[in-house]
Amino acid sequence: MQITTAGKQLALTEAMEQYVEKKLSNLEKFFDGIQKAVVTLGMETHHHQKGEIFYAECKMDVPGADLFGKKTGKDIYSAIDFLRDELEAELKKYKQKLRGNEKKSKTIARGNKEYQPEE
């Protein structure tokens, strides 16, 4: 999986990039067809009374779909952690959707079989 990291209104450090790489590379164990992920880290400015609110968003390309997630947090690392959890759920849901059609066709095929009760 190719991971691209960008920063908006935030100076990106090497530690942030490595943290994103570490967290998102673990997602391949849930779905191994991930082609690339574009991660944007930034700081929202319209929350003046709450202090600095950081966000992390990711657009992930998988065969047949694009998955997107965005999460906020008090610091950038917690936002990345929340984003990873959301992307994990999205991947599991997408994988289930792919398997669902296969499973549905099997149950329909089983239902069409004529079972003769033994007398």
MMTF fields as JSON, N, C-alpha, C and O atoms, coordinates in Angstrom:
{
  "mmtfVersion": "1.0.0",
  "mmtfProducer": "UNKNOWN",
  "numBonds": 475,
  "numAtoms": 476,
  "numGroups": 119,
  "numChains": 1,
  "numModels": 1,
  "chainsPerModel": [1],
  "groupsPerChain": [119],
  "chainIdList": ["A"],
  "bondAtomList": [4, 2, 8, 6, 12, 10, 16, 14, 20, 18, 24, 22, 28, 26, 32, 30, 36, 34, 40, 38, 44, 42, 48, 46, 52, 50, 56, 54, 60, 58, 64, 62, 68, 66, 72, 70, 76, 74, 80, 78, 84, 82, 88, 86, 92, 90, 96, 94, 100, 98, 104, 102, 108, 106, 112, 110, 116, 114, 120, 118, 124, 122, 128, 126, 132, 130, 136, 134, 140, 138, 144, 142, 148, 146, 152, 150, 156, 154, 160, 158, 164, 162, 168, 166, 172, 170, 176, 174, 180, 178, 184, 182, 188, 186, 192, 190, 196, 194, 200, 198, 204, 202, 208, 206, 212, 210, 216, 214, 220, 218, 224, 222, 228, 226, 232, 230, 236, 234, 240, 238, 244, 242, 248, 246, 252, 250, 256, 254, 260, 258, 264, 262, 268, 266, 272, 270, 276, 274, 280, 278, 284, 282, 288, 286, 292, 290, 296, 294, 300, 298, 304, 302, 308, 306, 312, 310, 316, 314, 320, 318, 324, 322, 328, 326, 332, 330, 336, 334, 340, 338, 344, 342, 348, 346, 352, 350, 356, 354, 360, 358, 364, 362, 368, 366, 372, 370, 376, 374, 380, 378, 384, 382, 388, 386, 392, 390, 396, 394, 400, 398, 404, 402, 408, 406, 412, 410, 416, 414, 420, 418, 424, 422, 428, 426, 432, 430, 436, 434, 440, 438, 444, 442, 448, 446, 452, 450, 456, 454, 460, 458, 464, 462, 468, 466, 472, 470],
  "bondOrderList": [1, 1, 1, 1, 1, 1, 1, 1, 1, 1, 1, 1, 1, 1, 1, 1, 1, 1, 1, 1, 1, 1, 1, 1, 1, 1, 1, 1, 1, 1, 1, 1, 1, 1, 1, 1, 1, 1, 1, 1, 1, 1, 1, 1, 1, 1, 1, 1, 1, 1, 1, 1, 1, 1, 1, 1, 1, 1, 1, 1, 1, 1, 1, 1, 1, 1, 1, 1, 1, 1, 1, 1, 1, 1, 1, 1, 1, 1, 1, 1, 1, 1, 1, 1, 1, 1, 1, 1, 1, 1, 1, 1, 1, 1, 1, 1, 1, 1, 1, 1, 1, 1, 1, 1, 1, 1, 1, 1, 1, 1, 1, 1, 1, 1, 1, 1, 1, 1],
  "groupList": [{"groupName": "MET", "atomNameList": ["N", "CA", "C", "O"], "elementList": ["N", "C", "C", "O"], "formalChargeList": [0, 0, 0, 0], "bondAtomList": [1, 0, 2, 1, 3, 2], "bondOrderList": [1, 1, 2], "singleLetterCode": "M", "chemCompType": "L-PEPTIDE LINKING"}, {"groupName": "GLN", "atomNameList": ["N", "CA", "C", "O"], "elementList": ["N", "C", "C", "O"], "formalChargeList": [0, 0, 0, 0], "bondAtomList": [1, 0, 2, 1, 3, 2], "bondOrderList": [1, 1, 2], "singleLetterCode": "Q", "chemCompType": "L-PEPTIDE LINKING"}, {"groupName": "ILE", "atomNameList": ["N", "CA", "C", "O"], "elementList": ["N", "C", "C", "O"], "formalChargeList": [0, 0, 0, 0], "bondAtomList": [1, 0, 2, 1, 3, 2], "bondOrderList": [1, 1, 2], "singleLetterCode": "I", "chemCompType": "L-PEPTIDE LINKING"}, {"groupName": "THR", "atomNameList": ["N", "CA", "C", "O"], "elementList": ["N", "C", "C", "O"], "formalChargeList": [0, 0, 0, 0], "bondAtomList": [1, 0, 2, 1, 3, 2], "bondOrderList": [1, 1, 2], "singleLetterCode": "T", "chemCompType": "L-PEPTIDE LINKING"}, {"groupName": "ALA", "atomNameList": ["N", "CA", "C", "O"], "elementList": ["N", "C", "C", "O"], "formalChargeList": [0, 0, 0, 0], "bondAtomList": [1, 0, 2, 1, 3, 2], "bondOrderList": [1, 1, 2], "singleLetterCode": "A", "chemCompType": "L-PEPTIDE LINKING"}, {"groupName": "GLY", "atomNameList": ["N", "CA", "C", "O"], "elementList": ["N", "C", "C", "O"], "formalChargeList": [0, 0, 0, 0], "bondAtomList": [1, 0, 2, 1, 3, 2], "bondOrderList": [1, 1, 2], "singleLetterCode": "G", "chemCompType": "PEPTIDE LINKING"}, {"groupName": "LYS", "atomNameList": ["N", "CA", "C", "O"], "elementList": ["N", "C", "C", "O"], "formalChargeList": [0, 0, 0, 0], "bondAtomList": [1, 0, 2, 1, 3, 2], "bondOrderList": [1, 1, 2], "singleLetterCode": "K", "chemCompType": "L-PEPTIDE LINKING"}, {"groupName": "LEU", "atomNameList": ["N", "CA", "C", "O"], "elementList": ["N", "C", "C", "O"], "formalChargeList": [0, 0, 0, 0], "bondAtomList": [1, 0, 2, 1, 3, 2], "bondOrderList": [1, 1, 2], "singleLetterCode": "L", "chemCompType": "L-PEPTIDE LINKING"}, {"groupName": "GLU", "atomNameList": ["N", "CA", "C", "O"], "elementList": ["N", "C", "C", "O"], "formalChargeList": [0, 0, 0, 0], "bondAtomList": [1, 0, 2, 1, 3, 2], "bondOrderList": [1, 1, 2], "singleLetterCode": "E", "chemCompType": "L-PEPTIDE LINKING"}, {"groupName": "TYR", "atomNameList": ["N", "CA", "C", "O"], "elementList": ["N", "C", "C", "O"], "formalChargeList": [0, 0, 0, 0], "bondAtomList": [1, 0, 2, 1, 3, 2], "bondOrderList": [1, 1, 2], "singleLetterCode": "Y", "chemCompType": "L-PEPTIDE LINKING"}, {"groupName": "VAL", "atomNameList": ["N", "CA", "C", "O"], "elementList": ["N", "C", "C", "O"], "formalChargeList": [0, 0, 0, 0], "bondAtomList": [1, 0, 2, 1, 3, 2], "bondOrderList": [1, 1, 2], "singleLetterCode": "V", "chemCompType": "L-PEPTIDE LINKING"}, {"groupName": "SER", "atomNameList": ["N", "CA", "C", "O"], "elementList": ["N", "C", "C", "O"], "formalChargeList": [0, 0, 0, 0], "bondAtomList": [1, 0, 2, 1, 3, 2], "bondOrderList": [1, 1, 2], "singleLetterCode": "S", "chemCompType": "L-PEPTIDE LINKING"}, {"groupName": "ASN", "atomNameList": ["N", "CA", "C", "O"], "elementList": ["N", "C", "C", "O"], "formalChargeList": [0, 0, 0, 0], "bondAtomList": [1, 0, 2, 1, 3, 2], "bondOrderList": [1, 1, 2], "singleLetterCode": "N", "chemCompType": "L-PEPTIDE LINKING"}, {"groupName": "PHE", "atomNameList": ["N", "CA", "C", "O"], "elementList": ["N", "C", "C", "O"], "formalChargeList": [0, 0, 0, 0], "bondAtomList": [1, 0, 2, 1, 3, 2], "bondOrderList": [1, 1, 2], "singleLetterCode": "F", "chemCompType": "L-PEPTIDE LINKING"}, {"groupName": "ASP", "atomNameList": ["N", "CA", "C", "O"], "elementList": ["N", "C", "C", "O"], "formalChargeList": [0, 0, 0, 0], "bondAtomList": [1, 0, 2, 1, 3, 2], "bondOrderList": [1, 1, 2], "singleLetterCode": "D", "chemCompType": "L-PEPTIDE LINKING"}, {"groupName": "HIS", "atomNameList": ["N", "CA", "C", "O"], "elementList": ["N", "C", "C", "O"], "formalChargeList": [0, 0, 0, 0], "bondAtomList": [1, 0, 2, 1, 3, 2], "bondOrderList": [1, 1, 2], "singleLetterCode": "H", "chemCompType": "L-PEPTIDE LINKING"}, {"groupName": "CYS", "atomNameList": ["N", "CA", "C", "O"], "elementList": ["N", "C", "C", "O"], "formalChargeList": [0, 0, 0, 0], "bondAtomList": [1, 0, 2, 1, 3, 2], "bondOrderList": [1, 1, 2], "singleLetterCode": "C", "chemCompType": "L-PEPTIDE LINKING"}, {"groupName": "PRO", "atomNameList": ["N", "CA", "C", "O"], "elementList": ["N", "C", "C", "O"], "formalChargeList": [0, 0, 0, 0], "bondAtomList": [1, 0, 2, 1, 3, 2], "bondOrderList": [1, 1, 2], "singleLetterCode": "P", "chemCompType": "L-PEPTIDE LINKING"}, {"groupName": "ARG", "atomNameList": ["N", "CA", "C", "O"], "elementList": ["N", "C", "C", "O"], "formalChargeList": [0, 0, 0, 0], "bondAtomList": [1, 0, 2, 1, 3, 2], "bondOrderList": [1, 1, 2], "singleLetterCode": "R", "chemCompType": "L-PEPTIDE LINKING"}],
  "groupTypeList": [0, 1, 2, 3, 3, 4, 5, 6, 1, 7, 4, 7, 3, 8, 4, 0, 8, 1, 9, 10, 8, 6, 6, 7, 11, 12, 7, 8, 6, 13, 13, 14, 5, 2, 1, 6, 4, 10, 10, 3, 7, 5, 0, 8, 3, 15, 15, 15, 1, 6, 5, 8, 2, 13, 9, 4, 8, 16, 6, 0, 14, 10, 17, 5, 4, 14, 7, 13, 5, 6, 6, 3, 5, 6, 14, 2, 9, 11, 4, 2, 14, 13, 7, 18, 14, 8, 7, 8, 4, 8, 7, 6, 6, 9, 6, 1, 6, 7, 18, 5, 12, 8, 6, 6, 11, 6, 3, 2, 4, 18, 5, 12, 6, 8, 9, 1, 17, 8, 8],
  "groupIdList": [1, 2, 3, 4, 5, 6, 7, 8, 9, 10, 11, 12, 13, 14, 15, 16, 17, 18, 19, 20, 21, 22, 23, 24, 25, 26, 27, 28, 29, 30, 31, 32, 33, 34, 35, 36, 37, 38, 39, 40, 41, 42, 43, 44, 45, 46, 47, 48, 49, 50, 51, 52, 53, 54, 55, 56, 57, 58, 59, 60, 61, 62, 63, 64, 65, 66, 67, 68, 69, 70, 71, 72, 73, 74, 75, 76, 77, 78, 79, 80, 81, 82, 83, 84, 85, 86, 87, 88, 89, 90, 91, 92, 93, 94, 95, 96, 97, 98, 99, 100, 101, 102, 103, 104, 105, 106, 107, 108, 109, 110, 111, 112, 113, 114, 115, 116, 117, 118, 119],
  "secStructList": [7, 3, 3, 3, 3, 3, 3, 3, 1, 1, 7, 7, 7, 2, 2, 2, 2, 2, 2, 2, 2, 2, 2, 2, 2, 4, 4, 4, 4, 6, 7, 6, 6, 7, 7, 3, 3, 3, 3, 3, 3, 3, 3, 3, 1, 1, 7, 6, 6, 6, 7, 7, 3, 3, 3, 3, 3, 3, 3, 3, 3, 3, 6, 6, 3, 3, 3, 3, 3, 3, 3, 3, 3, 1, 1, 2, 2, 2, 2, 2, 2, 2, 2, 2, 2, 2, 2, 2, 2, 2, 2, 2, 2, 2, 2, 2, 2, 2, 2, 2, 2, 2, 2, 2, 2, 2, 2, 2, 2, 2, 2, 2, 1, 7, 7, 7, 7, 7, 7],
  "xCoordList": [0.847, 0.0, 0.893, 1.881, 0.523, 1.252, 0.537, -0.647, 1.258, 0.665, 1.291, 2.512, 0.442, 0.881, 0.318, -0.878, 1.185, 0.764, 0.97, 2.017, -0.037, 0.048, -0.457, -1.217, -0.027, -0.448, -1.165, -0.77, -2.22, -2.953, -2.925, -3.362, -2.416, -2.288, -1.515, -1.773, -0.574, 0.164, 1.499, 1.556, 2.567, 3.88, 4.033, 3.973, 4.229, 4.34, 5.752, 6.732, 5.848, 7.16, 7.372, 6.433, 8.606, 8.954, 8.261, 7.844, 8.141, 7.484, 6.012, 5.489, 5.338, 3.932, 3.786, 2.897, 4.658, 4.605, 4.851, 4.176, 5.815, 6.104, 4.937, 4.633, 4.279, 3.135, 1.976, 1.326, 1.717, 0.66, 0.994, 0.133, 2.235, 2.677, 2.494, 2.018, 2.871, 2.763, 1.31, 0.974, 0.45, -0.954, -1.707, -2.476, -1.494, -2.263, -1.733, -2.48, -0.474, 0.049, -0.563, -0.593, -1.053, -1.714, -3.081, -3.635, -3.638, -4.962, -4.944, -5.993, -3.763, -3.679, -4.039, -4.335, -4.021, -4.408, -5.924, -6.397, -6.691, -8.137, -8.579, -9.565, -7.851, -8.185, -6.887, -6.305, -6.435, -5.121, -5.148, -4.119, -6.288, -6.363, -6.261, -6.623, -5.777, -5.666, -4.555, -3.418, -4.899, -3.908, -3.125, -1.895, -3.843, -3.149, -4.035, -5.257, -3.398, -4.104, -3.504, -2.286, -4.364, -3.937, -4.437, -5.643, -3.506, -3.838, -3.551, -2.486, -4.519, -4.345, -4.478, -5.493, -3.455, -3.457, -3.569, -2.942, -4.364, -4.517, -5.096, -5.327, -5.322, -5.86, -7.068, -6.966, -8.218, -9.417, -9.331, -8.904, -9.737, -9.582, -10.885, -10.859, -12.026, -13.283, -13.725, -14.868, -12.877, -13.182, -12.366, -11.575, -12.549, -11.695, -11.891, -10.944, -13.076, -13.296, -12.877, -12.758, -12.655, -12.254, -10.747, -10.257, -10.022, -8.585, -8.313, -9.183, -7.112, -6.74, -7.317, -7.076, -8.058, -8.648, -7.952, -7.955, -7.365, -6.656, -7.559, -8.445, -7.323, -8.088, -7.165, -6.085, -7.632, -6.954, -8.016, -9.044, -7.764, -8.693, -7.927, -6.756, -8.604, -7.938, -8.892, -10.055, -8.387, -9.111, -8.337, -7.17, -9.001, -8.345, -8.925, -10.141, -8.046, -8.474, -8.396, -7.326, -9.535, -9.611, -10.296, -11.01, -10.103, -10.741, -12.272, -12.911, -12.826, -14.273, -14.869, -16.062, -14.085, -14.645, -13.541, -12.359, -13.961, -13.084, -13.67, -14.848, -12.86, -13.315, -12.76, -11.624, -13.559, -13.156, -13.471, -14.504, -12.564, -12.795, -12.18, -11.142, -12.831, -12.308, -12.639, -13.784, -11.633, -11.804, -11.029, -10.023, -11.519, -10.856, -10.401, -10.878, -9.468, -8.973, -8.281, -8.034, -7.975, -7.295, -5.853, -5.315, -5.226, -3.895, -3.894, -4.81, -2.885, -2.859, -2.76, -3.295, -2.082, -1.901, -3.21, -3.483, -4.014, -5.312, -6.241, -7.038, -6.147, -6.952, -6.57, -7.438, -5.279, -4.815, -5.319, -5.73, -5.289, -5.791, -7.28, -7.709, -8.072, -9.505, -9.765, -10.681, -8.939, -9.076, -8.794, -9.5, -7.784, -7.443, -8.599, -8.914, -9.231, -10.372, -11.54, -12.202, -11.79, -12.876, -12.599, -13.498, -11.351, -11.005, -11.077, -11.45, -10.724, -10.848, -12.31, -12.61, -13.207, -14.637, -15.136, -15.931, -14.674, -15.068, -14.591, -15.331, -13.35, -12.822, -13.581, -13.869, -13.907, -14.665, -16.051, -16.546, -16.672, -18.002, -17.948, -18.828, -16.916, -16.759, -16.489, -17.028, -15.658, -15.337, -16.584, -16.806, -17.395, -18.643, -19.607, -20.328, -19.615, -20.47, -20.053, -20.903, -18.743, -18.26, -18.621, -19.015, -18.494, -18.806, -20.31, -20.768, -21.072, -22.511, -23.192, -24.097, -22.777, -23.388, -23.103, -23.97, -21.89, -21.511, -22.305, -22.798, -22.422, -23.143, -24.631, -25.264, -25.176, -26.589, -26.895, -27.916, -26.035, -26.273, -26.198, -26.915, -25.344, -25.251, -26.527, -27.011, -27.067, -28.29, -29.482, -30.381, -29.503, -30.581, -30.473, -31.482, -29.251, -29.051, -29.475, -30.062, -29.185, -29.601, -31.118, -31.702, -31.742, -33.19, -33.915, -35.053, -33.26, -33.88, -33.831, -34.582, -32.98, -32.888, -34.174, -34.749, -34.586, -35.788, -35.379, -34.699, -35.782, -35.484, -36.703, -37.818, -36.478, -37.552, -37.552, -36.572, -38.616, -38.653, -38.754, -39.479, -38.02, -38.049, -39.318, -39.716, -39.927, -41.168, -40.971, -41.922],
  "yCoordList": [-1.174, 0.0, 1.238, 1.319, 2.176, 3.437, 4.481, 4.749, 5.069, 6.056, 7.421, 7.574, 8.409, 9.778, 10.644, 10.597, 11.433, 12.275, 13.742, 14.12, 14.562, 15.996, 16.741, 16.196, 18.0, 18.823, 20.073, 20.693, 20.446, 21.685, 22.536, 22.096, 23.742, 24.671, 24.028, 24.307, 23.173, 22.414, 22.006, 21.511, 22.216, 21.78, 20.291, 19.86, 19.519, 18.07, 17.697, 18.173, 16.853, 16.397, 14.953, 14.258, 14.524, 13.143, 12.162, 11.081, 12.541, 11.677, 11.471, 10.368, 12.523, 12.397, 11.448, 10.596, 11.598, 10.741, 9.283, 8.387, 9.05, 7.677, 7.095, 5.91, 7.91, 7.449, 7.064, 6.041, 7.889, 7.587, 6.291, 5.428, 6.16, 4.952, 3.709, 2.679, 3.808, 2.677, 2.281, 1.097, 3.274, 2.991, 2.449, 1.496, 3.039, 2.642, 1.371, 0.684, 1.055, -0.18, -1.412, -2.484, -1.27, -2.388, -2.697, -3.762, -1.798, -2.024, -3.106, -3.64, -3.43, -4.438, -5.831, -6.714, -6.045, -7.359, -7.556, -8.691, -6.477, -6.582, -6.709, -7.383, -6.065, -6.122, -5.908, -4.824, -6.921, -6.832, -6.245, -6.252, -5.736, -5.144, -3.632, -3.001, -3.029, -1.567, -1.118, -1.582, -0.205, 0.252, 1.458, 1.459, 2.484, 3.653, 4.385, 4.239, 5.172, 5.981, 7.384, 7.55, 8.379, 9.779, 10.352, 10.479, 10.695, 11.176, 12.669, 13.126, 13.431, 14.865, 15.157, 14.837, 15.76, 16.166, 17.677, 18.376, 18.181, 19.627, 20.102, 19.329, 21.415, 22.046, 22.879, 23.734, 22.626, 23.405, 24.719, 24.752, 25.806, 27.122, 27.718, 28.769, 27.085, 27.687, 27.264, 27.527, 26.63, 26.229, 27.086, 26.553, 28.376, 29.251, 29.093, 29.289, 28.748, 28.658, 27.319, 27.198, 26.331, 25.017, 24.812, 23.772, 25.722, 25.545, 24.973, 24.971, 24.495, 23.96, 22.559, 21.671, 22.376, 21.086, 20.564, 21.215, 19.394, 18.782, 17.764, 17.183, 17.556, 16.542, 15.711, 16.144, 14.506, 13.609, 13.03, 12.536, 13.094, 12.52, 11.675, 11.928, 10.673, 9.744, 9.305, 8.993, 9.285, 8.721, 7.479, 7.558, 6.339, 5.067, 4.44, 4.31, 4.054, 3.416, 1.906, 1.345, 1.262, -0.198, -0.586, 0.234, -1.803, -2.192, -2.093, -2.746, -1.277, -1.149, -0.025, 0.25, 0.635, 1.691, 2.598, 2.256, 3.762, 4.671, 4.829, 5.152, 4.605, 4.738, 6.035, 6.408, 6.721, 8.012, 8.058, 7.56, 8.662, 8.838, 10.142, 10.568, 10.783, 12.015, 12.014, 11.78, 12.276, 12.315, 13.499, 13.932, 14.012, 15.116, 14.664, 13.661, 15.423, 15.116, 16.318, 17.324, 16.199, 17.288, 17.457, 18.565, 16.343, 16.438, 15.597, 14.808, 15.768, 15.133, 13.617, 12.903, 13.125, 11.675, 10.984, 9.879, 11.615, 11.019, 11.053, 10.135, 12.094, 12.157, 11.03, 10.44, 10.726, 9.63, 8.29, 7.426, 8.117, 6.877, 6.688, 5.593, 7.757, 7.68, 7.377, 6.629, 7.974, 7.746, 6.288, 5.695, 5.719, 4.324, 3.403, 2.457, 3.681, 2.875, 2.988, 1.994, 4.2, 4.392, 3.683, 3.072, 3.759, 3.09, 1.576, 0.88, 1.066, -0.37, -0.806, -1.826, -0.032, -0.345, -0.249, -1.081, 0.759, 0.909, -0.281, -0.792, -0.718, -1.861, -3.138, -3.928, -3.35, -4.545, -4.526, -5.551, -3.347, -3.208, -3.46, -4.118, -2.936, -3.131, -4.6, -5.145, -5.228, -6.64, -7.499, -8.444, -7.178, -7.9, -7.692, -8.61, -6.493, -6.208, -7.056, -7.578, -7.194, -8.025, -9.488, -10.176, -9.963, -11.349, -11.592, -12.712, -10.554, -10.695, -11.216, -12.045, -10.746, -11.203, -12.681, -13.427, -13.096, -14.498, -15.374, -16.439, -14.917, -15.676, -15.755, -16.793, -14.668, -14.621, -15.604, -16.29, -15.681, -16.591, -18.049, -18.898, -18.343, -19.71, -20.102, -21.224, -19.184, -19.513, -19.64, -20.442, -18.869, -18.996, -20.349, -21.016, -20.75, -22.039, -23.181, -24.16, -23.067, -24.089, -24.135, -25.211, -22.985, -22.914, -23.496, -23.95, -23.486, -24.014, -25.533, -26.134, -26.15, -27.613, -28.196, -27.686, -29.231, -29.893, -31.018, -31.96, -30.915, -31.936, -32.832, -32.361, -34.091, -35.06, -35.618, -36.238, -35.417, -35.998, -37.516, -38.06, -38.174, -39.626, -40.117, -39.597, -41.103, -41.626, -42.974, -43.56],
  "zCoordList": [0.0, 0.0, 0.0, 0.73, -0.822, -0.918, -0.066, -0.27, 0.888, 1.791, 1.508, 1.548, 1.224, 0.991, 2.111, 2.4, 2.739, 3.857, 3.496, 2.97, 3.782, 3.524, 4.749, 5.55, 4.891, 6.017, 5.553, 4.565, 6.265, 5.981, 7.238, 8.301, 7.119, 8.246, 9.403, 10.574, 9.048, 10.053, 9.447, 8.321, 10.198, 9.741, 10.031, 11.183, 8.975, 9.102, 9.537, 8.964, 10.542, 11.005, 10.579, 10.191, 10.657, 10.321, 11.267, 10.85, 12.536, 13.521, 13.172, 13.333, 12.696, 12.303, 11.118, 11.103, 10.13, 8.949, 9.316, 8.809, 10.193, 10.625, 11.413, 11.277, 12.234, 13.026, 12.112, 12.324, 11.09, 10.123, 9.392, 9.222, 8.966, 8.251, 9.117, 8.64, 10.379, 11.31, 11.533, 11.51, 11.751, 12.049, 10.828, 10.952, 9.667, 8.499, 7.838, 7.142, 8.043, 7.451, 8.11, 7.507, 9.343, 10.019, 9.427, 9.698, 8.626, 8.043, 6.967, 6.607, 6.454, 5.404, 5.905, 5.1, 7.204, 7.703, 7.64, 7.713, 7.507, 7.379, 5.925, 5.628, 5.025, 3.599, 2.835, 2.888, 2.134, 1.499, 0.094, -0.58, -0.372, -1.693, -1.701, -2.694, -0.62, -0.555, -1.489, -1.393, -2.399, -3.364, -2.857, -2.876, -2.404, -1.869, -0.885, -0.89, -0.042, 0.953, 0.944, 1.015, 0.856, 0.899, 2.216, 2.429, 3.097, 4.438, 4.502, 4.086, 5.03, 5.227, 6.718, 7.337, 7.278, 8.688, 8.735, 7.939, 9.664, 9.726, 11.04, 11.97, 11.082, 12.268, 11.852, 10.972, 12.491, 12.206, 12.96, 14.115, 12.307, 12.916, 13.421, 14.062, 13.156, 13.569, 14.975, 15.35, 15.748, 17.122, 18.096, 18.874, 18.057, 18.851, 20.349, 21.111, 20.787, 22.218, 22.804, 24.023, 21.986, 22.469, 22.381, 22.82, 21.854, 21.674, 20.294, 19.424, 20.109, 18.808, 18.632, 19.45, 17.589, 17.269, 16.014, 14.969, 16.136, 15.022, 14.34, 14.967, 13.054, 12.337, 11.455, 11.056, 11.169, 10.242, 9.328, 9.79, 8.031, 7.077, 6.075, 5.791, 5.548, 4.644, 3.547, 3.803, 2.331, 1.195, 0.775, 0.392, 0.854, 0.595, -0.674, -0.811, -1.595, -2.839, -2.691, -2.455, -2.832, -2.849, -4.154, -4.73, -4.634, -5.894, -5.813, -4.987, -6.674, -6.738, -5.914, -6.042, -5.072, -4.226, -3.696, -3.724, -3.212, -2.48, -1.086, -0.938, -0.074, 1.304, 1.872, 1.582, 2.679, 3.227, 4.712, 5.161, 5.464, 6.893, 7.361, 6.853, 8.344, 8.928, 10.402, 10.788, 11.235, 12.682, 13.255, 12.693, 14.384, 15.064, 16.445, 16.974, 17.02, 18.348, 18.968, 18.302, 20.246, 20.965, 20.506, 20.515, 20.102, 19.503, 18.226, 17.992, 17.426, 16.109, 16.209, 15.361, 17.234, 17.368, 17.753, 17.285, 18.591, 18.925, 17.711, 17.519, 16.896, 15.674, 14.722, 14.079, 14.629, 13.773, 14.309, 13.535, 15.626, 16.231, 15.941, 15.576, 16.105, 15.833, 14.351, 14.009, 13.481, 12.046, 11.702, 10.886, 12.309, 12.048, 12.438, 11.716, 13.583, 14.031, 13.052, 12.754, 12.554, 11.605, 10.287, 9.71, 9.802, 8.553, 8.695, 7.751, 9.862, 10.115, 9.991, 9.371, 10.58, 10.489, 9.048, 8.608, 8.315, 6.913, 6.077, 5.236, 6.315, 5.568, 5.886, 4.986, 7.153, 7.534, 6.899, 6.432, 6.889, 6.292, 4.785, 4.23, 4.128, 2.685, 2.365, 1.402, 3.174, 2.968, 3.155, 2.398, 4.154, 4.382, 3.217, 2.829, 2.67, 1.523, 0.328, -0.393, 0.117, -0.979, -0.758, -1.699, 0.459, 0.772, 0.827, 0.601, 1.126, 1.285, 0.041, 0.134, -1.12, -2.37, -2.595, -3.052, -2.273, -2.428, -1.469, -1.842, -0.248, 0.765, 0.421, 0.613, -0.081, -0.429, -1.554, -1.51, -2.55, -3.663, -3.204, -3.732, -2.234, -1.718, -0.977, -1.122, -0.19, 0.55, -0.393, -0.141, -1.465, -2.447, -3.143, -3.371, -3.481, -4.136, -3.217, -3.677, -1.938, -0.997, -0.866, -0.736, -0.899, -0.773, -1.979, -1.863, -3.135, -4.343, -4.418, -5.186, -3.651, -3.672, -3.109, -2.147, -3.71, -3.218, -2.289, -2.696, -1.087, -0.098, 0.042, 0.269, -0.094, 0.051, 1.452, 1.868, 2.184, 3.542, 3.449, 2.616, 4.312, 4.304, 4.996, 6.038, 4.411, 4.965, 5.595, 6.113]
}
